[in-house]
Each structure stands twice: as structure tokens, then as C-alpha cells.
Amino acid sequence: MSTPLISVVDDDASVRAATGNLLKSRGYVVQIFASAEALLRSPQLNEISCVITDVQMSAMSGLELLAQMRTRGYEAPFIFITAFPSERVRTSALEAGAIGFLAKPFGGQELLKCLDNALKAYSARGGI
């Protein structure tokens, strides 16, 4: 099995850096994107094993990104992170197919556990 490719999408540079560094320290291959649109332009869309994305971003939200990915046929699991958690948004994310939903600031171990669950579920469906 190859090393999973994790895509981190957040318009906050400090969150991108911290999340990317955490994942790289655990041996993951990580792509960092400042916007959903940048991820959708990635030539490696077919290789993504999991997307970790902010819910609220300026042009396209994380929920809109998930919808776009599914419309285009990409089944990689999504983990949503947000500085503005609400039960309504959490429910929307989970109903849209998110594997996880974490409120900022979240703990590194919490994210890694969520990622592990997402990758196991994706692998069980034949994704990795």
C-alpha cells in the first residue's frame, strides 16, 4: 500500500502550516491549498486519499468543495474543521458524507484519530 496523500484546504495560512507539519511528521504525503478552487485544479485529484478542509472559506466553502468533488466522481473522504462550530453545520457536513467534523482549535491526536478512521473506511471501500 502506498503512502496516503492528504490534501489540506484552509484559507488560514497558520492552520495550513500547522496541520501540514503535523501530518508530515507522521509520515503522510501532504498537499496544502489556500482555497477549494486550488484543490480542484490539482493534477493529483485522482491520488487524494483524504481531504481536510475548513468549512468557511471566502470563495467556495468546504461543503461546496465536497459537492464538487462528488459531482466529478471523486470519493476521497472529507474531514471538516471550523472555527465556527454549530450543530446545523455539523449535521450538514455529516449528511453530505463527511467522515469527521472538528472545531478549531483541535488537538493533534483528535485529528490523527479522525484521519485514521477516514483512511480505514476509504480503504475498506477500495479507495487506497
C-alpha positions in Angstrom: 0.0 0.0 0.0 1.4 3.4 -0.9 1.6 6.3 1.5 -1.8 8.2 1.6 -1.9 11.6 0.0 -3.7 14.1 2.3 -5.0 17.4 1.0 -5.3 20.2 3.5 -7.5 23.1 2.3 -7.8 26.2 4.5 -7.7 30.0 3.9 -5.8 30.5 7.1 -2.0 30.1 6.5 -1.2 29.2 10.1 -3.8 26.4 10.1 -2.5 25.0 6.8 1.1 25.1 8.1 0.3 23.5 11.5 -1.9 20.8 10.0 0.6 20.1 7.2 3.5 19.9 9.6 1.6 17.5 12.0 0.7 15.2 9.1 4.2 15.2 7.6 5.7 14.4 11.0 3.5 11.2 10.9 4.8 10.2 7.5 1.9 11.3 5.3 2.4 12.9 1.9 0.6 16.3 2.2 -0.7 18.8 -0.3 -1.5 22.3 1.0 -4.1 24.5 -0.7 -5.3 28.0 0.2 -8.6 27.6 -1.5 -11.1 24.9 -2.7 -10.6 26.1 -6.2 -6.8 25.5 -6.0 -7.5 21.9 -4.9 -9.9 21.4 -7.8 -7.1 22.5 -10.2 -4.7 19.9 -8.7 -3.3 17.4 -11.2 -3.3 14.9 -8.4 -7.1 14.7 -7.7 -7.2 11.0 -8.5 -4.5 10.3 -5.9 -6.0 12.0 -2.9 -6.7 9.7 0.0 -8.4 12.3 2.3 -9.3 15.9 2.3 -9.1 18.0 5.4 -10.8 21.3 4.8 -12.2 24.4 6.5 -15.9 24.8 6.3 -16.0 28.5 5.8 -13.7 29.9 3.1 -14.0 33.1 1.0 -15.0 31.9 -2.5 -16.1 28.2 -2.2 -16.9 26.6 1.2 -15.8 23.2 2.3 -19.3 21.9 1.8 -19.3 23.2 -1.8 -15.9 21.6 -2.3 -17.3 18.2 -1.2 -20.2 18.5 -3.5 -18.0 19.5 -6.4 -15.7 16.5 -5.7 -18.6 14.1 -5.6 -20.1 15.5 -8.8 -16.7 14.9 -10.5 -16.6 11.3 -9.3 -14.0 11.6 -6.5 -14.8 9.6 -3.4 -11.9 10.6 -1.1 -13.2 11.0 2.5 -13.6 14.5 3.9 -12.8 15.8 7.4 -14.2 19.3 8.1 -12.6 21.8 10.5 -14.2 25.0 11.6 -13.7 27.9 13.9 -17.5 28.4 14.0 -19.0 25.1 15.0 -22.7 24.8 15.0 -25.0 21.7 15.2 -26.6 22.8 11.9 -23.3 23.0 10.0 -22.1 19.7 11.6 -25.3 17.9 10.6 -25.0 19.3 7.1 -21.4 18.2 6.8 -22.1 14.7 8.1 -25.2 14.3 5.9 -23.1 15.3 2.9 -20.8 12.5 3.6 -18.0 13.9 5.9 -16.2 11.4 8.0 -15.3 13.9 10.7 -16.1 17.4 12.0 -13.6 19.1 14.3 -13.9 22.5 16.0 -10.8 24.8 15.9 -8.6 24.7 17.9 -8.5 20.9 17.7 -5.9 18.6 19.2 -3.4 16.8 17.0 -4.3 13.4 18.4 -8.0 14.2 17.7 -7.2 15.0 14.1 -5.0 11.9 13.7 -7.7 9.6 15.1 -10.2 11.1 12.7 -7.8 10.7 9.8 -7.1 7.1 10.7 -10.8 6.3 10.8 -11.3 8.1 7.4 -8.4 6.2 5.7 -9.7 2.8 7.1 -13.2 3.5 5.8 -11.8 4.6 2.4 -9.5 1.6 2.2 -12.4 -0.8 3.0 -14.3 0.7 0.0 -11.3 0.0 -2.2 -10.1 3.6 -2.3 -6.5 3.2 -1.2 
